[in-house]
Amino acid sequence: MNTQQSQGLSRRDFLRWSSATAAVLTLAACAPSAPAPQAGTGAGSSGAPAAETLKLRMQVDPEQEKPVVDMYRAINPNVEFEFVSVTGIDHEEVAAKILTMVASGQALDLGYAATEATQLYAGQKLAAPIDEWVKRDAAELQEYFADVHPSLIQAMMWEGSLYQLPIDFNAANIYYNTAVLQEAGVEAPGSEWTKDDFYNIAKAATKKNASGATETYGYAWTNRLWGGWMPWIFVNGSNLLVEEEAPGGEWLWSEFYADDPAAQGRGGGWRWTAPKANDAANVEALEFLVQLYQEGITPAIELGGGDTLQGFFTTGKLAMTPAGGFWAGGLNNAGMPNGSFDVQLMPKWKNQRHQFGTAGQWIFADGKNKDAAWEYMKFRISKDAMLANGMFNPVTLTTPTRRSMLTAERFAETGPANWQVFYATLDDHPDTAPIPAPPVSNPMTAIFVGYTSRAMNGELTPQAALDGMQKELEDLYARTPDMYAKPA
Protein backbone atom coordinates (compact mmCIF):
# COMPACT_ATOMS: atom_id res chain seq x y z
CA MET A 1 0.00 0.00 0.00
CA ASN A 2 1.17 3.54 -0.70
CA THR A 3 2.11 5.76 2.19
CA GLN A 4 0.47 9.11 1.53
CA GLN A 5 1.99 12.46 2.28
CA SER A 6 0.18 14.74 4.66
CA GLN A 7 -2.47 16.73 2.88
CA GLY A 8 -2.44 20.50 2.58
CA LEU A 9 -6.18 21.06 3.03
CA SER A 10 -7.56 20.76 6.53
CA ARG A 11 -10.96 19.34 7.39
CA ARG A 12 -11.85 22.77 8.78
CA ASP A 13 -11.11 24.30 5.37
CA PHE A 14 -13.33 21.73 3.68
CA LEU A 15 -16.18 22.59 6.00
CA ARG A 16 -15.72 26.31 5.47
CA TRP A 17 -15.69 26.02 1.69
CA SER A 18 -18.58 23.58 1.50
CA SER A 19 -20.98 26.11 3.10
CA ALA A 20 -23.10 23.18 4.19
CA THR A 21 -25.79 23.34 6.79
CA ALA A 22 -25.86 20.74 9.52
CA ALA A 23 -27.05 17.41 8.29
CA VAL A 24 -30.57 16.28 9.03
CA LEU A 25 -30.07 12.69 10.03
CA THR A 26 -32.69 10.01 10.19
CA LEU A 27 -31.66 7.27 12.54
CA ALA A 28 -33.38 3.93 12.76
CA ALA A 29 -32.34 0.67 14.30
CA CYS A 30 -32.99 -1.97 11.67
CA ALA A 31 -33.95 -4.74 14.08
CA PRO A 32 -34.56 -5.44 17.75
CA SER A 33 -31.80 -6.88 19.84
CA ALA A 34 -30.47 -10.04 18.26
CA PRO A 35 -30.81 -13.42 19.95
CA ALA A 36 -27.74 -14.99 21.47
CA PRO A 37 -25.46 -15.76 18.52
CA GLN A 38 -24.17 -19.19 17.71
CA ALA A 39 -20.66 -20.03 16.66
CA GLY A 40 -20.05 -20.04 12.94
CA THR A 41 -22.60 -17.36 12.04
CA GLY A 42 -20.05 -15.17 10.26
CA ALA A 43 -19.89 -14.43 6.55
CA GLY A 44 -17.72 -17.44 5.86
CA SER A 45 -14.20 -16.01 5.79
CA SER A 46 -11.45 -15.81 8.34
CA GLY A 47 -12.35 -12.17 8.91
CA ALA A 48 -16.03 -12.76 9.72
CA PRO A 49 -17.48 -10.77 12.62
CA ALA A 50 -16.85 -12.22 16.03
CA ALA A 51 -19.70 -13.94 17.87
CA GLU A 52 -20.26 -11.09 20.36
CA THR A 53 -23.06 -8.67 19.51
CA LEU A 54 -21.93 -5.51 17.75
CA LYS A 55 -23.65 -2.63 15.96
CA LEU A 56 -22.65 -1.08 12.65
CA ARG A 57 -23.67 2.52 12.04
CA MET A 58 -24.18 2.88 8.32
CA GLN A 59 -25.05 5.72 5.92
CA VAL A 60 -27.66 4.26 3.55
CA ASP A 61 -31.19 4.66 2.28
CA PRO A 62 -33.01 2.58 4.93
CA GLU A 63 -35.80 1.34 2.67
CA GLN A 64 -33.47 0.26 -0.11
CA GLU A 65 -30.96 -1.36 2.22
CA LYS A 66 -33.31 -3.33 4.46
CA PRO A 67 -33.59 -6.44 2.21
CA VAL A 68 -29.80 -6.75 2.14
CA VAL A 69 -29.46 -6.23 5.88
CA ASP A 70 -32.13 -8.84 6.54
CA MET A 71 -30.22 -11.35 4.38
CA TYR A 72 -26.99 -10.54 6.19
CA ARG A 73 -28.48 -10.81 9.67
CA ALA A 74 -29.94 -14.22 8.80
CA ILE A 75 -26.37 -15.55 8.74
CA ASN A 76 -24.89 -13.00 11.17
CA PRO A 77 -27.53 -12.47 13.89
CA ASN A 78 -24.92 -10.98 16.20
CA VAL A 79 -24.57 -7.90 13.97
CA GLU A 80 -27.08 -5.09 14.44
CA PHE A 81 -27.36 -2.02 12.26
CA GLU A 82 -28.24 1.60 12.71
CA PHE A 83 -29.23 3.42 9.53
CA VAL A 84 -28.10 7.00 8.95
CA SER A 85 -29.89 8.66 6.04
CA VAL A 86 -28.17 11.75 4.66
CA THR A 87 -29.98 13.44 1.80
CA GLY A 88 -29.09 16.24 -0.61
CA ILE A 89 -29.85 17.59 -4.07
CA ASP A 90 -26.66 15.98 -5.35
CA HIS A 91 -23.63 13.99 -4.18
CA GLU A 92 -21.66 17.16 -3.41
CA GLU A 93 -24.26 18.31 -0.89
CA VAL A 94 -24.36 14.87 0.73
CA ALA A 95 -20.55 14.92 1.07
CA ALA A 96 -20.66 18.37 2.67
CA LYS A 97 -23.17 17.11 5.22
CA ILE A 98 -21.05 14.06 5.98
CA LEU A 99 -18.03 16.29 6.62
CA THR A 100 -20.12 18.44 8.96
CA MET A 101 -21.37 15.36 10.77
CA VAL A 102 -17.89 13.92 11.24
CA ALA A 103 -16.53 17.27 12.43
CA SER A 104 -19.25 17.35 15.08
CA GLY A 105 -18.07 13.99 16.43
CA GLN A 106 -20.81 11.76 15.00
CA ALA A 107 -18.98 8.60 14.02
CA LEU A 108 -19.99 6.08 11.37
CA ASP A 109 -18.70 2.66 10.42
CA LEU A 110 -19.74 2.61 6.78
CA GLY A 111 -20.37 5.54 4.47
CA TYR A 112 -21.62 5.63 0.91
CA ALA A 113 -19.91 7.80 -1.68
CA ALA A 114 -20.05 8.50 -5.38
CA THR A 115 -17.09 9.55 -7.50
CA GLU A 116 -17.66 13.15 -6.42
CA ALA A 117 -16.48 12.29 -2.90
CA THR A 118 -14.19 9.25 -3.24
CA GLN A 119 -10.92 11.20 -3.29
CA LEU A 120 -12.30 13.80 -0.89
CA TYR A 121 -12.73 11.18 1.84
CA ALA A 122 -9.55 9.31 0.93
CA GLY A 123 -7.47 12.48 0.76
CA GLN A 124 -8.63 13.57 4.20
CA LYS A 125 -7.89 10.08 5.57
CA LEU A 126 -11.50 9.72 6.60
CA ALA A 127 -11.73 6.55 4.50
CA ALA A 128 -9.64 3.44 5.08
CA PRO A 129 -7.98 1.73 2.10
CA ILE A 130 -9.33 -1.79 1.65
CA ASP A 131 -6.28 -3.32 -0.11
CA GLU A 132 -5.33 -5.79 2.60
CA TRP A 133 -8.87 -7.11 2.99
CA VAL A 134 -9.20 -7.48 -0.79
CA LYS A 135 -5.90 -9.37 -1.01
CA ARG A 136 -6.85 -11.64 1.88
CA ASP A 137 -10.26 -12.47 0.41
CA ALA A 138 -9.19 -12.54 -3.24
CA ALA A 139 -10.65 -15.97 -3.88
CA GLU A 140 -14.10 -14.83 -2.73
CA LEU A 141 -13.91 -11.65 -4.78
CA GLN A 142 -12.76 -13.12 -8.10
CA GLU A 143 -16.34 -13.55 -9.30
CA TYR A 144 -17.21 -9.93 -8.45
CA PHE A 145 -14.25 -8.38 -10.25
CA ALA A 146 -14.82 -10.62 -13.27
CA ASP A 147 -18.32 -9.13 -13.52
CA VAL A 148 -17.32 -5.45 -13.16
CA HIS A 149 -15.61 -3.28 -15.78
CA PRO A 150 -12.09 -2.19 -14.75
CA SER A 151 -12.91 1.47 -15.45
CA LEU A 152 -15.33 1.42 -12.52
CA ILE A 153 -12.77 -0.15 -10.21
CA GLN A 154 -10.05 2.33 -11.14
CA ALA A 155 -12.40 5.21 -10.35
CA MET A 156 -12.58 3.96 -6.74
CA MET A 157 -8.78 4.11 -6.30
CA TRP A 158 -6.60 6.89 -4.96
CA GLU A 159 -2.81 6.90 -5.14
CA GLY A 160 -2.53 3.15 -5.76
CA SER A 161 -5.02 1.95 -3.13
CA LEU A 162 -8.61 0.82 -3.50
CA TYR A 163 -11.17 2.48 -1.24
CA GLN A 164 -14.56 1.22 -2.44
CA LEU A 165 -16.20 -1.71 -4.21
CA PRO A 166 -18.53 -0.01 -6.68
CA ILE A 167 -22.12 -1.22 -6.69
CA ASP A 168 -23.73 1.20 -9.15
CA PHE A 169 -22.70 3.64 -11.85
CA ASN A 170 -24.19 6.04 -14.34
CA ALA A 171 -22.67 7.36 -17.55
CA ALA A 172 -24.19 10.49 -19.06
CA ASN A 173 -26.10 9.22 -22.08
CA ILE A 174 -28.88 11.01 -23.96
CA TYR A 175 -32.48 10.14 -23.15
CA TYR A 176 -35.12 11.13 -25.67
CA ASN A 177 -38.90 11.27 -25.64
CA THR A 178 -39.98 9.12 -28.58
CA ALA A 179 -43.33 10.91 -29.08
CA VAL A 180 -41.70 14.35 -29.18
CA LEU A 181 -39.21 13.22 -31.84
CA GLN A 182 -41.95 11.53 -33.87
CA GLU A 183 -44.10 14.65 -33.76
CA ALA A 184 -41.12 16.69 -34.93
CA GLY A 185 -40.69 14.32 -37.87
CA VAL A 186 -37.15 13.28 -36.99
CA GLU A 187 -35.70 9.81 -36.65
CA ALA A 188 -34.32 8.50 -33.39
CA PRO A 189 -30.54 8.97 -33.23
CA GLY A 190 -28.16 6.09 -33.84
CA SER A 191 -24.95 5.37 -31.98
CA GLU A 192 -22.85 7.12 -34.63
CA TRP A 193 -24.70 10.43 -34.52
CA THR A 194 -22.74 13.67 -34.35
CA LYS A 195 -22.97 16.99 -32.56
CA ASP A 196 -24.48 18.49 -35.72
CA ASP A 197 -27.08 15.71 -35.83
CA PHE A 198 -27.89 16.48 -32.21
CA TYR A 199 -28.33 20.19 -32.95
CA ASN A 200 -30.63 19.52 -35.91
CA ILE A 201 -32.81 17.13 -33.88
CA ALA A 202 -32.97 19.50 -30.91
CA LYS A 203 -33.89 22.44 -33.13
CA ALA A 204 -36.54 20.46 -35.00
CA ALA A 205 -38.11 19.26 -31.75
CA THR A 206 -38.29 22.76 -30.26
CA LYS A 207 -41.75 24.33 -30.53
CA LYS A 208 -42.57 27.96 -29.91
CA ASN A 209 -45.89 29.75 -29.65
CA ALA A 210 -47.02 32.76 -31.65
CA SER A 211 -45.15 35.14 -29.37
CA GLY A 212 -41.91 33.22 -29.74
CA ALA A 213 -41.88 31.64 -26.29
CA THR A 214 -40.72 28.02 -26.20
CA GLU A 215 -43.39 25.49 -25.27
CA THR A 216 -41.45 22.30 -26.06
CA TYR A 217 -37.69 22.27 -25.54
CA GLY A 218 -35.30 20.30 -27.71
CA TYR A 219 -32.77 19.80 -24.91
CA ALA A 220 -32.26 20.59 -21.24
CA TRP A 221 -29.64 19.95 -18.58
CA THR A 222 -28.97 20.56 -14.90
CA ASN A 223 -26.10 22.66 -13.56
CA ARG A 224 -23.97 20.17 -11.65
CA LEU A 225 -20.66 18.34 -12.03
CA TRP A 226 -22.10 15.07 -13.34
CA GLY A 227 -24.25 15.26 -16.45
CA GLY A 228 -24.45 19.04 -16.72
CA TRP A 229 -22.37 20.44 -19.52
CA MET A 230 -19.41 18.24 -18.53
CA PRO A 231 -20.39 15.59 -21.15
CA TRP A 232 -19.91 18.23 -23.86
CA ILE A 233 -16.45 19.01 -22.51
CA PHE A 234 -15.56 15.33 -22.78
CA VAL A 235 -16.86 14.78 -26.31
CA ASN A 236 -15.05 17.95 -27.36
CA GLY A 237 -11.78 16.30 -26.37
CA SER A 238 -11.13 18.14 -23.11
CA ASN A 239 -11.65 18.12 -19.36
CA LEU A 240 -12.08 20.66 -16.60
CA LEU A 241 -8.78 19.57 -15.03
CA VAL A 242 -5.51 18.15 -16.31
CA GLU A 243 -5.75 14.39 -15.86
CA GLU A 244 -3.21 11.61 -15.44
CA GLU A 245 -3.12 8.14 -13.96
CA ALA A 246 -1.50 7.60 -10.59
CA PRO A 247 1.21 4.97 -10.31
CA GLY A 248 0.58 1.70 -8.52
CA GLY A 249 -2.34 -0.67 -8.56
CA GLU A 250 -0.43 -3.56 -10.14
CA TRP A 251 -1.43 -5.77 -7.22
CA LEU A 252 -5.09 -5.41 -8.22
CA TRP A 253 -4.83 -5.61 -12.02
CA SER A 254 -2.54 -8.65 -11.97
CA GLU A 255 -4.75 -10.50 -9.47
CA PHE A 256 -8.20 -9.84 -10.94
CA TYR A 257 -7.81 -8.55 -14.51
CA ALA A 258 -4.70 -10.22 -15.88
CA ASP A 259 -6.51 -11.52 -18.98
CA ASP A 260 -8.76 -8.51 -19.57
CA PRO A 261 -7.53 -6.25 -22.41
CA ALA A 262 -9.61 -3.38 -21.00
CA ALA A 263 -7.40 -3.39 -17.89
CA GLN A 264 -4.06 -3.30 -19.64
CA GLY A 265 -1.91 -0.32 -18.70
CA ARG A 266 -4.17 0.95 -15.94
CA GLY A 267 -2.64 2.62 -12.91
CA GLY A 268 -3.53 3.32 -9.31
CA GLY A 269 -6.43 5.70 -9.84
CA TRP A 270 -6.84 9.13 -11.38
CA ARG A 271 -5.05 12.35 -10.61
CA TRP A 272 -6.45 15.74 -11.56
CA THR A 273 -3.34 17.81 -11.14
CA ALA A 274 -4.18 21.31 -12.38
CA PRO A 275 -7.13 23.34 -13.67
CA LYS A 276 -7.68 23.91 -17.40
CA ALA A 277 -11.13 25.47 -17.23
CA ASN A 278 -10.46 28.07 -19.94
CA ASP A 279 -9.06 25.57 -22.43
CA ALA A 280 -10.21 26.55 -25.92
CA ALA A 281 -12.28 23.36 -26.25
CA ASN A 282 -14.11 24.15 -23.01
CA VAL A 283 -14.89 27.66 -24.19
CA GLU A 284 -16.24 26.21 -27.43
CA ALA A 285 -18.41 23.71 -25.54
CA LEU A 286 -19.87 26.38 -23.24
CA GLU A 287 -20.50 28.68 -26.20
CA PHE A 288 -22.51 25.87 -27.78
CA LEU A 289 -24.68 25.49 -24.66
CA VAL A 290 -25.19 29.25 -24.46
CA GLN A 291 -26.20 29.24 -28.13
CA LEU A 292 -28.85 26.60 -27.45
CA TYR A 293 -30.26 28.73 -24.65
CA GLN A 294 -30.25 31.93 -26.70
CA GLU A 295 -32.10 30.16 -29.50
CA GLY A 296 -34.77 28.94 -27.09
CA ILE A 297 -33.81 25.29 -27.57
CA THR A 298 -33.01 24.87 -23.87
CA PRO A 299 -34.66 26.40 -20.80
CA ALA A 300 -32.82 28.26 -18.07
CA ILE A 301 -30.60 25.88 -16.13
CA GLU A 302 -31.22 24.90 -12.54
CA LEU A 303 -29.05 23.44 -9.82
CA GLY A 304 -29.41 19.99 -8.35
CA GLY A 305 -31.14 16.77 -9.26
CA GLY A 306 -33.33 17.68 -12.23
CA ASP A 307 -36.88 17.19 -10.92
CA THR A 308 -38.11 20.02 -13.13
CA LEU A 309 -36.58 18.40 -16.20
CA GLN A 310 -38.27 15.11 -15.39
CA GLY A 311 -41.58 16.96 -15.26
CA PHE A 312 -40.92 18.52 -18.69
CA PHE A 313 -39.87 15.16 -20.11
CA THR A 314 -42.81 13.13 -18.80
CA THR A 315 -45.35 15.69 -20.05
CA GLY A 316 -43.95 15.91 -23.56
CA LYS A 317 -42.37 19.35 -23.17
CA LEU A 318 -38.78 18.13 -23.54
CA ALA A 319 -37.16 16.05 -26.27
CA MET A 320 -33.70 15.19 -24.91
CA THR A 321 -31.61 15.38 -21.74
CA PRO A 322 -28.43 13.75 -20.37
CA ALA A 323 -29.05 11.00 -17.80
CA GLY A 324 -27.88 7.53 -16.81
CA GLY A 325 -29.52 4.20 -16.09
CA PHE A 326 -31.11 5.70 -12.99
CA TRP A 327 -33.63 7.53 -15.17
CA ALA A 328 -35.22 4.32 -16.50
CA GLY A 329 -36.79 3.43 -13.18
CA GLY A 330 -37.44 7.07 -12.34
CA LEU A 331 -39.39 7.67 -15.54
CA ASN A 332 -41.34 4.46 -15.04
CA ASN A 333 -42.23 5.48 -11.50
CA ALA A 334 -43.34 8.86 -12.90
CA GLY A 335 -45.82 7.11 -15.17
CA MET A 336 -43.97 6.86 -18.49
CA PRO A 337 -44.68 3.47 -20.09
CA ASN A 338 -42.13 1.31 -21.86
CA GLY A 339 -41.60 2.62 -25.37
CA SER A 340 -42.32 6.26 -24.56
CA PHE A 341 -38.61 6.99 -24.11
CA ASP A 342 -35.28 5.55 -25.15
CA VAL A 343 -31.57 6.24 -24.73
CA GLN A 344 -28.49 6.69 -26.90
CA LEU A 345 -24.80 7.48 -26.53
CA MET A 346 -23.68 11.10 -26.37
CA PRO A 347 -23.18 12.37 -29.92
CA LYS A 348 -19.70 12.46 -31.38
CA TRP A 349 -17.92 15.81 -31.57
CA LYS A 350 -14.15 15.63 -31.64
CA ASN A 351 -14.51 12.19 -30.08
CA GLN A 352 -17.21 10.21 -28.30
CA ARG A 353 -15.56 9.90 -24.91
CA HIS A 354 -18.13 9.70 -22.13
CA GLN A 355 -18.03 10.65 -18.47
CA PHE A 356 -19.41 8.53 -15.65
CA GLY A 357 -19.80 8.45 -11.91
CA THR A 358 -19.78 5.33 -9.78
CA ALA A 359 -20.45 4.67 -6.12
CA GLY A 360 -20.09 2.24 -3.25
CA GLN A 361 -19.56 1.93 0.46
CA TRP A 362 -16.42 3.12 2.22
CA ILE A 363 -15.06 2.26 5.65
CA PHE A 364 -14.42 5.01 8.18
CA ALA A 365 -10.74 4.99 9.10
CA ASP A 366 -11.55 5.82 12.73
CA GLY A 367 -14.36 3.30 13.00
CA LYS A 368 -14.27 0.80 15.85
CA ASN A 369 -15.63 -2.09 13.79
CA LYS A 370 -13.63 -1.97 10.57
CA ASP A 371 -13.34 -5.75 10.14
CA ALA A 372 -17.08 -6.17 10.59
CA ALA A 373 -17.69 -3.25 8.25
CA TRP A 374 -15.56 -4.96 5.59
CA GLU A 375 -17.54 -8.18 5.92
CA TYR A 376 -20.78 -6.34 5.26
CA MET A 377 -19.28 -4.34 2.38
CA LYS A 378 -18.10 -7.59 0.81
CA PHE A 379 -21.48 -9.25 1.29
CA ARG A 380 -23.32 -6.26 -0.15
CA ILE A 381 -21.66 -6.58 -3.57
CA SER A 382 -22.38 -10.31 -3.85
CA LYS A 383 -24.75 -11.20 -6.68
CA ASP A 384 -27.59 -12.32 -4.42
CA ALA A 385 -27.35 -9.20 -2.26
CA MET A 386 -27.29 -6.87 -5.25
CA LEU A 387 -30.32 -8.59 -6.77
CA ALA A 388 -32.19 -7.96 -3.51
CA ASN A 389 -31.04 -4.35 -3.07
CA GLY A 390 -33.81 -1.78 -3.40
CA MET A 391 -31.67 0.16 -5.87
CA PHE A 392 -32.21 -2.65 -8.38
CA ASN A 393 -35.37 -4.39 -7.19
CA PRO A 394 -38.23 -4.26 -8.03
CA VAL A 395 -37.39 -1.34 -10.36
CA THR A 396 -33.92 -0.39 -11.59
CA LEU A 397 -33.21 2.98 -9.96
CA THR A 398 -29.54 3.08 -10.96
CA THR A 399 -27.19 1.08 -13.17
CA PRO A 400 -25.69 -2.00 -11.48
CA THR A 401 -21.93 -2.33 -11.86
CA ARG A 402 -22.27 -6.05 -12.52
CA ARG A 403 -22.40 -6.71 -16.24
CA SER A 404 -24.45 -9.87 -15.67
CA MET A 405 -27.28 -7.81 -14.16
CA LEU A 406 -27.76 -5.74 -17.33
CA THR A 407 -30.26 -7.96 -19.13
CA ALA A 408 -33.30 -7.65 -21.36
CA GLU A 409 -35.40 -9.09 -18.56
CA ARG A 410 -34.35 -6.30 -16.20
CA PHE A 411 -35.66 -3.61 -18.55
CA ALA A 412 -38.54 -5.58 -20.13
CA GLU A 413 -41.21 -3.78 -18.11
CA THR A 414 -39.74 -0.29 -17.82
CA GLY A 415 -37.55 0.15 -20.89
CA PRO A 416 -35.50 1.60 -22.44
CA ALA A 417 -35.34 -0.64 -25.51
CA ASN A 418 -31.71 0.34 -26.04
CA TRP A 419 -30.66 -0.65 -22.51
CA GLN A 420 -27.44 -2.19 -23.87
CA VAL A 421 -26.04 1.32 -24.22
CA PHE A 422 -25.37 1.54 -20.49
CA TYR A 423 -22.52 -0.98 -20.48
CA ALA A 424 -21.62 -0.33 -24.13
CA THR A 425 -20.56 3.13 -22.99
CA LEU A 426 -17.70 1.43 -21.15
CA ASP A 427 -17.05 -1.46 -23.53
CA ASP A 428 -17.17 0.42 -26.84
CA HIS A 429 -15.48 3.59 -25.63
CA PRO A 430 -12.55 2.48 -23.47
CA ASP A 431 -11.35 6.08 -23.01
CA THR A 432 -14.54 6.83 -21.04
CA ALA A 433 -13.51 8.09 -17.59
CA PRO A 434 -14.89 9.41 -14.31
CA ILE A 435 -15.91 13.00 -13.84
CA PRO A 436 -13.01 15.06 -12.45
CA ALA A 437 -13.27 14.87 -8.67
CA PRO A 438 -10.00 15.52 -6.80
CA PRO A 439 -9.74 15.71 -3.01
CA VAL A 440 -10.96 19.33 -3.28
CA SER A 441 -14.03 18.31 -5.24
CA ASN A 442 -16.54 20.16 -3.05
CA PRO A 443 -15.06 23.66 -3.33
CA MET A 444 -14.11 22.91 -6.95
CA THR A 445 -17.71 22.04 -7.79
CA ALA A 446 -19.00 25.21 -6.14
CA ILE A 447 -16.67 27.24 -8.36
CA PHE A 448 -17.69 25.24 -11.44
CA VAL A 449 -21.45 25.61 -11.04
CA GLY A 450 -21.15 29.25 -9.96
CA TYR A 451 -19.36 30.42 -13.08
CA THR A 452 -21.51 28.16 -15.26
CA SER A 453 -24.60 29.99 -13.96
CA ARG A 454 -23.03 33.37 -14.69
CA ALA A 455 -22.30 32.36 -18.27
CA MET A 456 -25.74 30.88 -18.86
CA ASN A 457 -27.64 33.88 -17.46
CA GLY A 458 -25.65 36.29 -19.62
CA GLU A 459 -23.77 38.00 -16.80
CA LEU A 460 -20.45 36.84 -18.32
CA THR A 461 -19.41 35.63 -21.73
CA PRO A 462 -18.29 31.99 -21.84
CA GLN A 463 -14.68 33.14 -22.20
CA ALA A 464 -14.91 35.54 -19.25
CA ALA A 465 -16.71 32.96 -17.12
CA LEU A 466 -14.10 30.30 -17.77
CA ASP A 467 -11.25 32.77 -17.24
CA GLY A 468 -12.75 33.59 -13.84
CA MET A 469 -13.26 29.91 -13.11
CA GLN A 470 -9.65 29.20 -14.05
CA LYS A 471 -8.36 31.89 -11.69
CA GLU A 472 -10.38 30.64 -8.73
CA LEU A 473 -9.42 27.02 -9.39
CA GLU A 474 -5.75 28.02 -9.62
CA ASP A 475 -6.09 29.75 -6.24
CA LEU A 476 -7.75 26.65 -4.79
CA TYR A 477 -4.98 24.40 -6.08
CA ALA A 478 -2.31 26.78 -4.77
CA ARG A 479 -3.79 26.40 -1.29
CA THR A 480 -3.78 22.60 -1.58
CA PRO A 481 -0.46 21.61 -3.18
CA ASP A 482 -0.18 18.15 -1.61
CA MET A 483 -3.32 16.43 -2.86
CA TYR A 484 -1.22 13.79 -4.61
CA ALA A 485 2.08 12.15 -3.71
CA LYS A 486 5.18 13.77 -5.15
CA PRO A 487 7.51 11.69 -7.36
CA ALA A 488 10.21 9.92 -5.36
Protein Blocks (a to p, Z undefined) as FASTA:
>chain_A
ZZddddfbdfklmmmmnopacdddddddfbdcdddddehiagoiakbccfbdcddddddd
fklmmmmmmmmmmmmmmbccdddddddfbfklmmmmmmmmmmnopacfbdcddfklmmmm
mmnomaccfklmmmmmmmmmmmmmmmpcfklmmmmggehiafbdcfbdcdddddddfklm
mmnopacddfkbcfklmmmmmmmmpccdfkopafbdfbdcdddfeoplmmmmmmnopafb
dcdddeehjlmmmmmmmmgmklgoiaebdcdfbdcklgmklmmmmmmmmmmmmnomaccd
dehjhlmmmmmmmnopafbdcddfklmmmmmmnopaghiaccdddddfkbmcdcdddddd
dddfkbcblmmmmmmmmmmmpmklmmmpmklocbdfbdcfblklmcfklmmmnopfklmm
mmmmmmmmmmbccddddfklmmmmmmmmmmmmmmmnomacfklmmmmmmmmmmmmmmmmm
mlpccdZZ
